[in-house]
Amino acid sequence: MSQEEPRDLPFPSPTSDIPSASFGIPSNDVVAKSTSLNGENTQQKTRQEAVETFKKKIEDLDKEMTIMRKEIEELYAWLAAEAKGRFRPLLENFLILFIETLCGRRGIPIPDTACNELKCQKAKYVALASTIESRNWEADYGISIMYHEVVLAFPNYMLAKTSNFQRTEAEFAKDLVSYHKGSPKYSYWGALFPFCLGETVEKVASRFDDTPGREEILAFEMEDIVG
């Protein structure tokens, strides 16, 4: 029996060349691009989360600032009320020192009185103020003539005075520096400290914290909070 010739098989033989194919396995370029895209997506997500967190912090801070602004407004209102109630008696005491200084510069003696009651002291200083004339004012005192108006208005200040005379110039200076710096009150009354005490209002104010028996004033610099 004759042996048949082998027929061509319908598929490559094991020894034939196998064409190159990826068989669904991505190439290095595809893997690199996919990795890069995933990294960018992750970064974008991280940035978005950071933005949302930052927005939340801003909202929280804004709420806190709203509360703080309300508290500050209430504090300033309280300080204004305190300053308004404190300023007048401090000014009245300072005016006594002013009258004494004016009399001293012109050699006008300050009489002693046996009566220490408030009404007697008020009467004594009102009488002294009436002797201080505007003649040769600037030559004698070296301050503006406008301060003679204080002398003229002095009886009105004494009429309203309800507390005994005290040396409170350091507290008055502290009040001016802390609450009225830059205001007309500060400029007007502050200019009299070198005349009455030989020191600037700031220098006198610096002594207030060391003054025995005085409560320290909160040092908030407010622009003319008392109208």
LOFITOR-847029 format. One line per field, with one value per atom (N, C-alpha, C): residue number from 0; residue in one letter; chain; atom name; x, y, z. Coordinates in steps of 0.2 Angstrom, whole numbers, always signed. Layout:
resi NUM,...
resn A,...
chain A,...
name CA,...
c1 X,...
c2 Y,...
c3 Z,...
//
This chain:
resi 0,0,0,1,1,1,2,2,2,3,3,3,4,4,4,5,5,5,6,6,6,7,7,7,8,8,8,9,9,9,10,10,10,11,11,11,12,12,12,13,13,13,14,14,14,15,15,15,16,16,16,17,17,17,18,18,18,19,19,19,20,20,20,21,21,21,22,22,22,23,23,23,24,24,24,25,25,25,26,26,26,27,27,27,28,28,28,29,29,29,30,30,30,31,31,31,32,32,32,33,33,33,34,34,34,35,35,35,36,36,36,37,37,37,38,38,38,39,39,39,40,40,40,41,41,41,42,42,42,43,43,43,44,44,44,45,45,45,46,46,46,47,47,47,48,48,48,49,49,49,50,50,50,51,51,51,52,52,52,53,53,53,54,54,54,55,55,55,56,56,56,57,57,57,58,58,58,59,59,59,60,60,60,61,61,61,62,62,62,63,63,63,64,64,64,65,65,65,66,66,66,67,67,67,68,68,68,69,69,69,70,70,70,71,71,71,72,72,72,73,73,73,74,74,74,75,75,75,76,76,76,77,77,77,78,78,78,79,79,79,80,80,80,81,81,81,82,82,82,83,83,83,84,84,84,85,85,85,86,86,86,87,87,87,88,88,88,89,89,89,90,90,90,91,91,91,92,92,92,93,93,93,94,94,94,95,95,95,96,96,96,97,97,97,98,98,98,99,99,99,100,100,100,101,101,101,102,102,102,103,103,103,104,104,104,105,105,105,106,106,106,107,107,107,108,108,108,109,109,109,110,110,110,111,111,111,112,112,112,113,113,113,114,114,114,115,115,115,116,116,116,117,117,117,118,118,118,119,119,119,120,120,120,121,121,121,122,122,122,123,123,123,124,124,124,125,125,125,126,126,126,127,127,127,128,128,128,129,129,129,130,130,130,131,131,131,132,132,132,133,133,133,134,134,134,135,135,135,136,136,136,137,137,137,138,138,138,139,139,139,140,140,140,141,141,141,142,142,142,143,143,143,144,144,144,145,145,145,146,146,146,147,147,147,148,148,148,149,149,149,150,150,150,151,151,151,152,152,152,153,153,153,154,154,154,155,155,155,156,156,156,157,157,157,158,158,158,159,159,159,160,160,160,161,161,161,162,162,162,163,163,163,164,164,164,165,165,165,166,166,166,167,167,167,168,168,168,169,169,169,170,170,170,171,171,171,172,172,172,173,173,173,174,174,174,175,175,175,176,176,176,177,177,177,178,178,178,179,179,179,180,180,180,181,181,181,182,182,182,183,183,183,184,184,184,185,185,185,186,186,186,187,187,187,188,188,188,189,189,189,190,190,190,191,191,191,192,192,192,193,193,193,194,194,194,195,195,195,196,196,196,197,197,197,198,198,198,199,199,199,200,200,200,201,201,201,202,202,202,203,203,203,204,204,204,205,205,205,206,206,206,207,207,207,208,208,208,209,209,209,210,210,210,211,211,211,212,212,212,213,213,213,214,214,214,215,215,215,216,216,216,217,217,217,218,218,218,219,219,219,220,220,220,221,221,221,222,222,222,223,223,223,224,224,224,225,225,225,226,226,226
resn M,M,M,S,S,S,Q,Q,Q,E,E,E,E,E,E,P,P,P,R,R,R,D,D,D,L,L,L,P,P,P,F,F,F,P,P,P,S,S,S,P,P,P,T,T,T,S,S,S,D,D,D,I,I,I,P,P,P,S,S,S,A,A,A,S,S,S,F,F,F,G,G,G,I,I,I,P,P,P,S,S,S,N,N,N,D,D,D,V,V,V,V,V,V,A,A,A,K,K,K,S,S,S,T,T,T,S,S,S,L,L,L,N,N,N,G,G,G,E,E,E,N,N,N,T,T,T,Q,Q,Q,Q,Q,Q,K,K,K,T,T,T,R,R,R,Q,Q,Q,E,E,E,A,A,A,V,V,V,E,E,E,T,T,T,F,F,F,K,K,K,K,K,K,K,K,K,I,I,I,E,E,E,D,D,D,L,L,L,D,D,D,K,K,K,E,E,E,M,M,M,T,T,T,I,I,I,M,M,M,R,R,R,K,K,K,E,E,E,I,I,I,E,E,E,E,E,E,L,L,L,Y,Y,Y,A,A,A,W,W,W,L,L,L,A,A,A,A,A,A,E,E,E,A,A,A,K,K,K,G,G,G,R,R,R,F,F,F,R,R,R,P,P,P,L,L,L,L,L,L,E,E,E,N,N,N,F,F,F,L,L,L,I,I,I,L,L,L,F,F,F,I,I,I,E,E,E,T,T,T,L,L,L,C,C,C,G,G,G,R,R,R,R,R,R,G,G,G,I,I,I,P,P,P,I,I,I,P,P,P,D,D,D,T,T,T,A,A,A,C,C,C,N,N,N,E,E,E,L,L,L,K,K,K,C,C,C,Q,Q,Q,K,K,K,A,A,A,K,K,K,Y,Y,Y,V,V,V,A,A,A,L,L,L,A,A,A,S,S,S,T,T,T,I,I,I,E,E,E,S,S,S,R,R,R,N,N,N,W,W,W,E,E,E,A,A,A,D,D,D,Y,Y,Y,G,G,G,I,I,I,S,S,S,I,I,I,M,M,M,Y,Y,Y,H,H,H,E,E,E,V,V,V,V,V,V,L,L,L,A,A,A,F,F,F,P,P,P,N,N,N,Y,Y,Y,M,M,M,L,L,L,A,A,A,K,K,K,T,T,T,S,S,S,N,N,N,F,F,F,Q,Q,Q,R,R,R,T,T,T,E,E,E,A,A,A,E,E,E,F,F,F,A,A,A,K,K,K,D,D,D,L,L,L,V,V,V,S,S,S,Y,Y,Y,H,H,H,K,K,K,G,G,G,S,S,S,P,P,P,K,K,K,Y,Y,Y,S,S,S,Y,Y,Y,W,W,W,G,G,G,A,A,A,L,L,L,F,F,F,P,P,P,F,F,F,C,C,C,L,L,L,G,G,G,E,E,E,T,T,T,V,V,V,E,E,E,K,K,K,V,V,V,A,A,A,S,S,S,R,R,R,F,F,F,D,D,D,D,D,D,T,T,T,P,P,P,G,G,G,R,R,R,E,E,E,E,E,E,I,I,I,L,L,L,A,A,A,F,F,F,E,E,E,M,M,M,E,E,E,D,D,D,I,I,I,V,V,V,G,G,G
chain A,A,A,A,A,A,A,A,A,A,A,A,A,A,A,A,A,A,A,A,A,A,A,A,A,A,A,A,A,A,A,A,A,A,A,A,A,A,A,A,A,A,A,A,A,A,A,A,A,A,A,A,A,A,A,A,A,A,A,A,A,A,A,A,A,A,A,A,A,A,A,A,A,A,A,A,A,A,A,A,A,A,A,A,A,A,A,A,A,A,A,A,A,A,A,A,A,A,A,A,A,A,A,A,A,A,A,A,A,A,A,A,A,A,A,A,A,A,A,A,A,A,A,A,A,A,A,A,A,A,A,A,A,A,A,A,A,A,A,A,A,A,A,A,A,A,A,A,A,A,A,A,A,A,A,A,A,A,A,A,A,A,A,A,A,A,A,A,A,A,A,A,A,A,A,A,A,A,A,A,A,A,A,A,A,A,A,A,A,A,A,A,A,A,A,A,A,A,A,A,A,A,A,A,A,A,A,A,A,A,A,A,A,A,A,A,A,A,A,A,A,A,A,A,A,A,A,A,A,A,A,A,A,A,A,A,A,A,A,A,A,A,A,A,A,A,A,A,A,A,A,A,A,A,A,A,A,A,A,A,A,A,A,A,A,A,A,A,A,A,A,A,A,A,A,A,A,A,A,A,A,A,A,A,A,A,A,A,A,A,A,A,A,A,A,A,A,A,A,A,A,A,A,A,A,A,A,A,A,A,A,A,A,A,A,A,A,A,A,A,A,A,A,A,A,A,A,A,A,A,A,A,A,A,A,A,A,A,A,A,A,A,A,A,A,A,A,A,A,A,A,A,A,A,A,A,A,A,A,A,A,A,A,A,A,A,A,A,A,A,A,A,A,A,A,A,A,A,A,A,A,A,A,A,A,A,A,A,A,A,A,A,A,A,A,A,A,A,A,A,A,A,A,A,A,A,A,A,A,A,A,A,A,A,A,A,A,A,A,A,A,A,A,A,A,A,A,A,A,A,A,A,A,A,A,A,A,A,A,A,A,A,A,A,A,A,A,A,A,A,A,A,A,A,A,A,A,A,A,A,A,A,A,A,A,A,A,A,A,A,A,A,A,A,A,A,A,A,A,A,A,A,A,A,A,A,A,A,A,A,A,A,A,A,A,A,A,A,A,A,A,A,A,A,A,A,A,A,A,A,A,A,A,A,A,A,A,A,A,A,A,A,A,A,A,A,A,A,A,A,A,A,A,A,A,A,A,A,A,A,A,A,A,A,A,A,A,A,A,A,A,A,A,A,A,A,A,A,A,A,A,A,A,A,A,A,A,A,A,A,A,A,A,A,A,A,A,A,A,A,A,A,A,A,A,A,A,A,A,A,A,A,A,A,A,A,A,A,A,A,A,A,A,A,A,A,A,A,A,A,A,A,A,A,A,A,A,A,A,A,A,A,A,A,A,A,A,A,A,A,A,A,A,A,A,A,A,A,A,A,A,A,A,A,A,A,A,A,A,A,A,A,A,A,A,A,A,A,A,A,A,A,A,A,A,A,A,A,A,A,A,A,A,A,A,A,A,A,A,A,A
name N,CA,C,N,CA,C,N,CA,C,N,CA,C,N,CA,C,N,CA,C,N,CA,C,N,CA,C,N,CA,C,N,CA,C,N,CA,C,N,CA,C,N,CA,C,N,CA,C,N,CA,C,N,CA,C,N,CA,C,N,CA,C,N,CA,C,N,CA,C,N,CA,C,N,CA,C,N,CA,C,N,CA,C,N,CA,C,N,CA,C,N,CA,C,N,CA,C,N,CA,C,N,CA,C,N,CA,C,N,CA,C,N,CA,C,N,CA,C,N,CA,C,N,CA,C,N,CA,C,N,CA,C,N,CA,C,N,CA,C,N,CA,C,N,CA,C,N,CA,C,N,CA,C,N,CA,C,N,CA,C,N,CA,C,N,CA,C,N,CA,C,N,CA,C,N,CA,C,N,CA,C,N,CA,C,N,CA,C,N,CA,C,N,CA,C,N,CA,C,N,CA,C,N,CA,C,N,CA,C,N,CA,C,N,CA,C,N,CA,C,N,CA,C,N,CA,C,N,CA,C,N,CA,C,N,CA,C,N,CA,C,N,CA,C,N,CA,C,N,CA,C,N,CA,C,N,CA,C,N,CA,C,N,CA,C,N,CA,C,N,CA,C,N,CA,C,N,CA,C,N,CA,C,N,CA,C,N,CA,C,N,CA,C,N,CA,C,N,CA,C,N,CA,C,N,CA,C,N,CA,C,N,CA,C,N,CA,C,N,CA,C,N,CA,C,N,CA,C,N,CA,C,N,CA,C,N,CA,C,N,CA,C,N,CA,C,N,CA,C,N,CA,C,N,CA,C,N,CA,C,N,CA,C,N,CA,C,N,CA,C,N,CA,C,N,CA,C,N,CA,C,N,CA,C,N,CA,C,N,CA,C,N,CA,C,N,CA,C,N,CA,C,N,CA,C,N,CA,C,N,CA,C,N,CA,C,N,CA,C,N,CA,C,N,CA,C,N,CA,C,N,CA,C,N,CA,C,N,CA,C,N,CA,C,N,CA,C,N,CA,C,N,CA,C,N,CA,C,N,CA,C,N,CA,C,N,CA,C,N,CA,C,N,CA,C,N,CA,C,N,CA,C,N,CA,C,N,CA,C,N,CA,C,N,CA,C,N,CA,C,N,CA,C,N,CA,C,N,CA,C,N,CA,C,N,CA,C,N,CA,C,N,CA,C,N,CA,C,N,CA,C,N,CA,C,N,CA,C,N,CA,C,N,CA,C,N,CA,C,N,CA,C,N,CA,C,N,CA,C,N,CA,C,N,CA,C,N,CA,C,N,CA,C,N,CA,C,N,CA,C,N,CA,C,N,CA,C,N,CA,C,N,CA,C,N,CA,C,N,CA,C,N,CA,C,N,CA,C,N,CA,C,N,CA,C,N,CA,C,N,CA,C,N,CA,C,N,CA,C,N,CA,C,N,CA,C,N,CA,C,N,CA,C,N,CA,C,N,CA,C,N,CA,C,N,CA,C,N,CA,C,N,CA,C,N,CA,C,N,CA,C,N,CA,C,N,CA,C,N,CA,C,N,CA,C,N,CA,C,N,CA,C,N,CA,C,N,CA,C,N,CA,C,N,CA,C,N,CA,C,N,CA,C,N,CA,C,N,CA,C,N,CA,C,N,CA,C,N,CA,C,N,CA,C,N,CA,C,N,CA,C,N,CA,C,N,CA,C,N,CA,C,N,CA,C,N,CA,C,N,CA,C,N,CA,C,N,CA,C,N,CA,C,N,CA,C,N,CA,C,N,CA,C,N,CA,C,N,CA,C,N,CA,C
c1 +4,+0,+4,+3,+7,+5,+10,+9,+7,+2,-1,+4,+4,+8,+4,+8,+5,+1,-5,-8,-7,-7,-6,-12,-10,-14,-17,-24,-27,-24,-20,-17,-9,-6,+1,+4,+9,+12,+16,+17,+21,+28,+30,+37,+37,+31,+30,+31,+33,+33,+26,+26,+20,+20,+15,+15,+14,+18,+17,+11,+8,+1,+1,-3,-3,-7,-12,-17,-20,-22,-25,-21,-15,-10,-8,-9,-8,+0,+2,+9,+11,+17,+20,+18,+17,+14,+7,+3,-4,-4,+0,+0,+3,+8,+10,+5,+1,-4,-9,-11,-17,-15,-8,-6,-6,-4,-3,-10,-15,-22,-25,-24,-26,-23,-17,-13,-16,-18,-21,-28,-31,-38,-38,-33,-32,-30,-25,-23,-29,-33,-39,-44,-45,-49,-47,-40,-37,-38,-36,-37,-44,-49,-56,-58,-55,-57,-54,-47,-44,-48,-51,-54,-61,-64,-70,-69,-63,-61,-60,-56,-54,-61,-66,-72,-75,-75,-79,-75,-69,-65,-67,-67,-69,-76,-81,-88,-88,-84,-83,-80,-75,-71,-76,-80,-85,-90,-92,-97,-94,-88,-84,-83,-81,-80,-86,-92,-98,-100,-98,-99,-95,-88,-83,-85,-87,-89,-95,-99,-105,-102,-98,-95,-91,-87,-83,-87,-93,-97,-100,-102,-105,-99,-93,-88,-86,-86,-85,-91,-97,-103,-102,-99,-98,-93,-87,-82,-84,-88,-90,-94,-99,-103,-98,-93,-89,-85,-82,-78,-82,-88,-93,-94,-95,-96,-90,-84,-78,-75,-76,-72,-73,-80,-82,-78,-79,-76,-68,-65,-58,-56,-60,-59,-60,-65,-66,-60,-57,-51,-45,-45,-39,-40,-46,-47,-45,-45,-43,-36,-32,-25,-23,-27,-26,-26,-32,-33,-27,-25,-19,-13,-12,-6,-6,-12,-13,-11,-14,-13,-6,-2,+5,+9,+8,+12,+11,+5,+5,+5,+7,+8,+2,-4,-10,-10,-11,-11,-17,-16,-22,-24,-29,-31,-33,-31,-33,-40,-44,-51,-52,-55,-56,-62,-66,-71,-69,-69,-67,-73,-79,-84,-84,-87,-87,-89,-95,-97,-92,-89,-84,-78,-75,-70,-72,-78,-80,-80,-83,-83,-76,-72,-65,-62,-62,-59,-63,-69,-73,-71,-70,-67,-60,-56,-49,-50,-54,-54,-56,-61,-63,-57,-52,-46,-41,-42,-38,-40,-36,-38,-35,-38,-35,-29,-28,-23,-16,-12,-5,-5,-10,-11,-6,-4,+1,+8,+9,+15,+17,+12,+13,+13,+8,+8,+11,+12,+14,+10,+3,-2,-7,-11,-15,-21,-23,-28,-35,-35,-42,-43,-38,-38,-41,-42,-45,-53,-55,-62,-64,-58,-59,-60,-56,-57,-64,-67,-73,-79,-78,-82,-82,-76,-75,-81,-84,-90,-95,-96,-101,-99,-92,-90,-91,-89,-90,-97,-101,-108,-111,-108,-111,-106,-101,-97,-100,-100,-103,-98,-92,-87,-81,-78,-73,-67,-63,-57,-52,-49,-44,-38,-32,-27,-27,-31,-32,-29,-24,-21,-18,-15,-12,-18,-23,-29,-32,-33,-36,-31,-25,-20,-21,-21,-22,-29,-34,-40,-40,-36,-35,-31,-26,-22,-25,-29,-32,-38,-42,-49,-50,-46,-47,-41,-36,-30,-32,-30,-31,-38,-41,-48,-47,-51,-51,-50,-53,-52,-45,-42,-35,-30,-31,-27,-28,-34,-36,-33,-35,-33,-26,-24,-17,-12,-13,-9,-7,-12,-11,-7,-5,-1,+6,+10,+16,+16,+10,+9,+8,+4,+2,+7,+10,+15,+22,+23,+30,+31,+26,+27,+22,+23,+18,+12,+7,+1,+3,+7,+9,+13,+18,+22,+18,+14,+9,+5,+3,-2,+2,+9,+13,+13,+12,+12,+6,+1,-6,-6,-3,-3,+1,+5,+9,+6,+0,-3,-7,-5,-8,-16,-20,-27,-31,-28,-32,-32,-38,-39,-37,-33,-30,-36,-35,-40,-38,-42,-41,-38,-33,-29,-32,-38,-40,-40,-37,-36,-42,-46,-52,-53,-55,-55,-61,-60,-66,-72,-73,-79,-84,-82,-87,-88,-94,-95,-96
c2 -6,+0,+6,+10,+16,+22,+25,+30,+36,+39,+46,+52,+57,+63,+67,+70,+74,+80,+81,+87,+93,+99,+106,+106,+108,+109,+116,+117,+123,+129,+127,+132,+131,+136,+135,+129,+127,+121,+124,+120,+122,+125,+124,+126,+132,+134,+140,+146,+152,+158,+161,+163,+165,+173,+175,+183,+186,+192,+195,+199,+198,+201,+203,+208,+210,+205,+202,+198,+202,+208,+212,+215,+214,+216,+223,+229,+235,+236,+241,+242,+247,+248,+252,+260,+262,+269,+270,+265,+265,+265,+261,+260,+267,+270,+276,+282,+282,+287,+286,+280,+278,+280,+278,+280,+288,+291,+299,+301,+299,+301,+300,+294,+292,+297,+299,+303,+310,+312,+319,+319,+314,+314,+314,+310,+310,+317,+320,+327,+332,+331,+336,+335,+328,+327,+330,+329,+331,+339,+342,+350,+352,+348,+350,+349,+344,+343,+348,+350,+356,+362,+364,+370,+370,+364,+363,+364,+361,+362,+369,+373,+380,+384,+383,+386,+386,+379,+378,+382,+382,+386,+394,+396,+403,+405,+400,+401,+401,+396,+396,+402,+405,+411,+417,+417,+423,+423,+417,+417,+419,+417,+419,+427,+429,+437,+441,+438,+441,+442,+436,+436,+441,+441,+445,+453,+454,+461,+464,+459,+461,+462,+458,+459,+465,+467,+473,+479,+479,+485,+486,+480,+481,+483,+481,+483,+491,+493,+500,+504,+502,+506,+506,+501,+501,+506,+506,+510,+517,+519,+525,+528,+524,+525,+527,+522,+523,+529,+531,+537,+543,+543,+549,+550,+545,+546,+548,+546,+547,+554,+556,+562,+568,+569,+576,+577,+572,+573,+574,+570,+571,+577,+580,+587,+592,+591,+596,+596,+591,+591,+594,+593,+595,+603,+605,+613,+616,+613,+615,+616,+611,+612,+618,+618,+624,+631,+632,+638,+639,+634,+635,+637,+634,+635,+643,+645,+652,+657,+655,+660,+660,+654,+654,+658,+657,+661,+669,+671,+678,+680,+676,+677,+678,+676,+676,+671,+673,+668,+664,+657,+653,+653,+655,+656,+649,+648,+642,+643,+638,+639,+634,+636,+631,+626,+628,+623,+619,+613,+608,+605,+607,+605,+607,+603,+604,+611,+613,+620,+625,+624,+629,+629,+623,+623,+626,+624,+627,+634,+637,+644,+648,+644,+647,+647,+642,+642,+646,+647,+651,+658,+660,+667,+668,+663,+664,+665,+661,+661,+668,+672,+678,+683,+682,+687,+686,+681,+680,+683,+689,+693,+690,+693,+691,+695,+701,+706,+702,+703,+700,+693,+690,+683,+679,+679,+675,+677,+683,+685,+682,+682,+680,+672,+669,+662,+658,+661,+657,+652,+653,+648,+653,+650,+653,+657,+663,+667,+663,+658,+654,+651,+649,+646,+650,+657,+661,+660,+657,+655,+650,+645,+640,+644,+649,+653,+656,+658,+661,+656,+650,+645,+641,+642,+639,+638,+644,+643,+638,+637,+632,+625,+624,+618,+616,+621,+620,+619,+622,+622,+615,+611,+604,+599,+601,+597,+594,+587,+584,+579,+579,+575,+580,+578,+581,+582,+587,+588,+583,+580,+575,+577,+575,+575,+569,+570,+564,+566,+570,+572,+566,+561,+556,+551,+551,+547,+551,+557,+561,+561,+561,+560,+553,+548,+542,+541,+544,+544,+548,+553,+557,+553,+550,+546,+540,+536,+530,+531,+536,+536,+542,+547,+553,+555,+551,+553,+555,+560,+563,+567,+567,+571,+578,+582,+589,+589,+585,+585,+584,+579,+577,+583,+587,+592,+598,+599,+605,+604,+599,+598,+595,+591,+589,+594,+600,+605,+609,+608,+611,+607,+601,+597,+600,+602,+605,+611,+615,+621,+620,+615,+614,+609,+605,+600,+599,+603,+603,+596,+592,+586,+585,+581,+580,+576,+576,+572,+564,+562,+555,+553,+558,+556,+556,+560,+560,+554,+552,+546,+540,+539,+534,+532,+537,+536,+534,+533,+531,+524,+520,+513,+512,+516,+516,+520,+523,+527,+523,+523,+519,+520,+515,+515,+517,+516,+518,+511,+511,+505,+507,+502,+503,+504,+509,+510,+505,+502,+498,+503,+501,+505,+504,+506,+506,+513,+513,+520,+520,+525,+526,+533,+534,+541,+545,+549,+553,+550,+545,+541,+545,+550,+554,+561,+562,+567,+574
c3 +0,+0,+0,-5,-5,+0,+3,+9,+6,+9,+6,+8,+3,+5,+10,+15,+20,+17,+19,+16,+20,+17,+20,+25,+31,+37,+36,+38,+38,+43,+47,+52,+52,+54,+54,+58,+56,+59,+65,+70,+76,+74,+69,+67,+63,+61,+56,+61,+57,+61,+63,+70,+73,+72,+68,+68,+74,+75,+81,+82,+88,+90,+97,+99,+106,+110,+107,+111,+116,+115,+121,+126,+126,+131,+129,+133,+131,+130,+126,+125,+130,+131,+136,+135,+129,+128,+131,+130,+132,+140,+143,+150,+153,+150,+153,+152,+147,+146,+151,+152,+156,+164,+165,+172,+173,+168,+168,+169,+165,+166,+173,+175,+182,+187,+186,+191,+191,+185,+184,+187,+186,+189,+197,+199,+207,+209,+206,+208,+207,+202,+201,+207,+209,+214,+221,+222,+228,+228,+222,+222,+224,+221,+222,+229,+233,+240,+244,+242,+246,+245,+239,+238,+242,+242,+246,+254,+256,+263,+265,+260,+261,+261,+257,+257,+263,+266,+272,+278,+278,+283,+282,+276,+275,+278,+277,+279,+287,+290,+297,+300,+297,+299,+299,+293,+292,+298,+300,+305,+312,+313,+319,+319,+313,+312,+314,+311,+313,+320,+324,+331,+334,+332,+335,+334,+328,+326,+331,+332,+337,+344,+346,+353,+353,+348,+348,+348,+344,+344,+351,+354,+361,+366,+365,+369,+368,+362,+361,+364,+363,+366,+374,+377,+384,+386,+382,+383,+382,+377,+376,+382,+385,+391,+397,+398,+403,+403,+397,+396,+397,+394,+395,+402,+406,+413,+417,+415,+418,+416,+410,+408,+412,+413,+416,+423,+428,+434,+434,+429,+428,+426,+421,+418,+424,+428,+433,+438,+440,+444,+441,+434,+431,+430,+430,+430,+436,+442,+448,+448,+445,+444,+439,+434,+429,+433,+437,+440,+445,+449,+453,+450,+444,+440,+438,+435,+433,+438,+444,+450,+452,+452,+454,+449,+443,+438,+439,+441,+442,+450,+454,+461,+465,+462,+466,+471,+478,+483,+483,+485,+486,+493,+495,+502,+505,+511,+515,+518,+518,+521,+526,+531,+537,+535,+530,+528,+522,+523,+518,+514,+515,+512,+505,+500,+493,+491,+494,+492,+494,+500,+501,+497,+495,+490,+483,+481,+475,+475,+480,+481,+480,+484,+484,+477,+473,+466,+461,+462,+458,+459,+465,+467,+464,+465,+462,+454,+451,+444,+441,+446,+444,+444,+447,+448,+442,+438,+432,+426,+424,+418,+412,+407,+400,+398,+402,+400,+401,+395,+395,+395,+393,+394,+391,+385,+381,+384,+385,+388,+395,+399,+406,+406,+402,+402,+397,+391,+385,+382,+383,+380,+377,+372,+368,+373,+370,+373,+374,+369,+369,+376,+380,+386,+391,+390,+395,+395,+389,+389,+394,+396,+401,+408,+409,+415,+416,+410,+410,+412,+409,+410,+416,+420,+426,+431,+432,+437,+435,+428,+426,+427,+427,+428,+436,+440,+447,+449,+446,+448,+447,+442,+441,+445,+448,+451,+457,+458,+464,+468,+466,+470,+473,+478,+481,+476,+477,+473,+474,+469,+469,+464,+465,+460,+456,+450,+446,+439,+439,+432,+428,+432,+428,+425,+429,+426,+420,+421,+416,+409,+410,+405,+401,+405,+403,+399,+401,+398,+391,+391,+384,+379,+382,+377,+375,+379,+378,+373,+375,+372,+367,+367,+363,+359,+358,+354,+347,+345,+338,+338,+343,+343,+346,+345,+347,+355,+359,+366,+367,+364,+365,+364,+358,+356,+361,+363,+367,+374,+378,+385,+385,+381,+381,+381,+377,+377,+383,+388,+395,+400,+398,+403,+403,+398,+399,+403,+402,+406,+413,+415,+422,+426,+422,+425,+422,+417,+414,+411,+409,+405,+400,+395,+390,+393,+390,+392,+392,+387,+386,+392,+394,+400,+406,+407,+413,+413,+407,+407,+408,+407,+408,+416,+420,+427,+430,+426,+429,+432,+428,+431,+437,+439,+445,+451,+449,+454,+459,+466,+471,+471,+472,+473,+467,+461,+455,+451,+448,+443,+436,+433,+427,+422,+417,+412,+406,+403,+397,+391,+388,+384,+377,+375,+368,+365,+360,+357,+352,+354,+350,+348,+342,+340,+342,+347,+349,+350,+354,+355,+359,+362,+366,+362,+359,+355,+359
//
